[in-house]
């Protein structure tokens, strides 16, 4: 047996103080992301103080949107449990909702500042995917977002009370949190490499590459999961992933084959 993962619990107990692992990991991802993006901003001759300013907008836009996105696609449950809609500490956020909310907030910020959306997005993209790699471990501690049952040498133990009702006898599942975390780390390395390549520094390159690379992995991994948010018979994350792959490919084609820049506030 190569590796069996088992959550020690969703809460870190420090005497009289109890902290949720999910919240700690999100906070860690935010602080690391700010530090990294400020370093990358300096390399692009951008004011690093802008990163701290936009980070506030990103958090305000991303976290509520992530929760609302999740609730919207689980409305059948939450309409009977309205008191749980705001209980984000219980888990139940969707990364696509966070991305949409964060991008909308950053668009407003760059419009207000009359600065380039794409240049700022390229500086933030590596931090974003690294934050996703860190945040996926929150799913591990919560024993959630796992895949189908498996007998592979690597597997995730799920407590009985967390298992799907029709799979109570199955103890081990695909550790999809791990798959996505490792995939995201690979995308992070790719983005850092692209960041340092002069021929790939057209504004928007890193964000568009992120959209494609992350979405390819997410489409595959989503197919393994048992708890996908659904839109009728479709896994909504796979639908969004295909849209992101298409938009990312169109954007890169426009930049590098047609030689056209992307629409931007700074050039409007």
N, C-alpha and C positions, 0 to 999 in steps of 0.2 A: 504494500500500500504506500503510495508516494506521498500523499498529503490529504488529511481530513481537516477541514476548517469547521470550527464550532464557535459561535459567538459566546463571549463571557457574559453577555447581557447588554442591554441598551443604555445602562446608566453606570457612570463612574462614581463610586461612593468614596467621599473623602471625609470620614467622620460625620459631622453634622451637615456637611454639604454634599449634595448629589447633583451631578452634571450629566446631561445627555451627550453621549458620544457624537451623535449627529450634529448637534449644535457646535460642539468643540471643533469638529472637523471642518465645518463650514467657516467658522471663525479663522481657523488655521489657514484654510485656502485663501481667504480674503487677504490676510496679512502677508502671506508669501506672494500672492499675486500683485499686491501693491509694490512690494519691494522689487520684484522681478521687472515689472512694467516700468518702474522708475529708472532702473538700470538700462533697459532697452530704449527708453525715451531719450536718455542722454546720448546714446549712440546714434540716434536719428536727429540730433540737435533740437530736440523738443524740450520744453520746460517740464522738468519732472514733477513740479508742484501740481501740474494739471492732473496727474494721475490720482493724487489724493482727493482732489475735488471731484473728478468723475466717478471715483469709487463709491462715493456716497450716493450719487445718482443711480449707479448700477445696482447697489444693494436695495435701495428703495424701489427700483423698478423690477428687479429680478425675483426677490423672495415672495412678495405678494402674488406676482404673476405665476410663479411656479406652483403655488398653492391653489390659486383659482383655476388654473389649467387642469390640475389633478381633480379638483372637486367637480369641475364641469363635466369631465368624462366619467365621473362616478356619481352623478347626480341621483341616480336611482337609490343609492345608499344615503347620501347626505341630506336629501330632502326630508328624510325621517330622523335625521340626527343633526339638526342645524347647529346645535351647541358645539359640535366637533369641527365645524368649518374653519374656525380660527385656531384650532389646536394643532399648530404646525409642528410642535415638539413631539407629537405622536408619530411623526413620519407622514408620508403622503405628499410629496412634492414631485413635480415633473421637470426634468432638465430642459425640455423644449419650451415649456412655459417660461422658465427662468431666462433662457436665451432670448426669447421674443421680448420679454419685459425689459431685459437689460439693453438690448439693441435699440428699443424704442426710447429708453431713457437716455442712452448715449446720443441718439439722433437729436433729441431735444437739447441736450447739453451743447453739442457741437454747433447746432443752429444758433443757439443763444450766444455762444462765444464766437461765432463766425469763423470757425476753424474747420480743418479737413476731417470729415467723419472717417474716411478710409485710412488716413495716416494714423489716427488715434486707434482705430480698430486693429491695425496691423501690430501696433505696440502691445495691445491688450490680448490679442488672440493666443499667444503662447501661455500666458497666465490663465486664461480661460480654460484651456484644455488640461493644464496641470491641475487646476482647481477641481475639474471634473474627475480626474484620476484620484485625487484625494477624497473627494466627496463620496465616491462609490463605496468606500469603506464604511460609510454610515449605514448603507444597506446591509452590510455584513453584521454590524453590531445590532441592528434591528431585526435580523433574520428575515429579510424581505427581499423582493425583486430577484428571486432565485429562478433557476431554470427547471427543466423537466427532470424526473428521476433518472439517476445514472448509477452505473457500477464501475465507472472509470476509476483509475488509481487516485485521481484528484476529485474531491467531492466536498459538498457542503452539508453538514448535519443540520437539520431543521427540527426544532422541538415539535412535539405532537400538536400543541395548541396553535402553531403557526402554519401547519400543513393544510393544503386544500382538503375539504371534506371527503372527496373521493379518493384521496391518496394518503389516508391516515396510516396505512401500513408501510408506506415508503419513507425511509429515514434519510436517504441521501439524494442530493440534487445537484445539478450543474451550478457551480459557483459563478454565475453570470456577472456578479459584481467584480470578481477577479478578472474575468475575460475583458470586461470593458475598461477596468482600471489599467491593465497592461496595454490594451490597444491605445488608450488615451496617452499613456506615457510614450508609446511609439510615435504618435502624432505630434506630441510635444517636441521630441527630438527632431522630427522632420521640420517643424516650424522654426526651431532655433537654427537649424542648418540653413534653411531658406533665408532667414533674417540676415545672415552674414554673407549672402551671395549678392554682389552688386547687380548682377543681371536680372535678379528677381525682386527688385525693390520698387516696382511700380505700385502706387497706393492701391490697396485692396487685395494684393496678392496673397498675403498671409490669411486674411479672413476668408477669402474664397477657397483657399487650399484647406483650411480648417473645416469649412462647410462640407467639402467633398470627402476628405479623409475620415473625419469623425462619423459622418453619415453612412459611409460604406460599412464601417465596423458596427455601428448601431443597428443597421438593417439586419445584418447577420445575427447579432446577439439577441435582438428582439425576438427573432424567430424561435429562440430556445426558451423564452420566458413563459411562465404560466399566468402572470398577473398583468398582461399588457392592457393598456387603455384601448378600448375598442370604439370604432365608429362603424356601427353595423357589423359586417363580417370582417372588416379591415382592422389591422393593428395600426392605430393612429401614428405611432412612432415610426413605423415603416413608411407610411404615406408621407410624413413630414421629411423623413430621410431622403426619399426619392426626389421630393421637391427641392431640397437643399442641394443635392447632387446636381440636379439640372440647372439650378440658378448659379451654383459655383462654376460649373463647366462653361455656361454662357458667359459669365463674367471674365474668366480667364481667356476664353476665345476672343472676347472683345479687346482685352488688354494686349495680348501677345500675338494674335493673328491679324486682327483688324487695326491694331495700333491706336485704339481709341481709349481715352481715359473714362473712368466711371463718373456719373453725375455726382457733384459734391457741393456742399455749402460754400466752401472756400472759393470756388470758381464761378459761383452763381452770380 
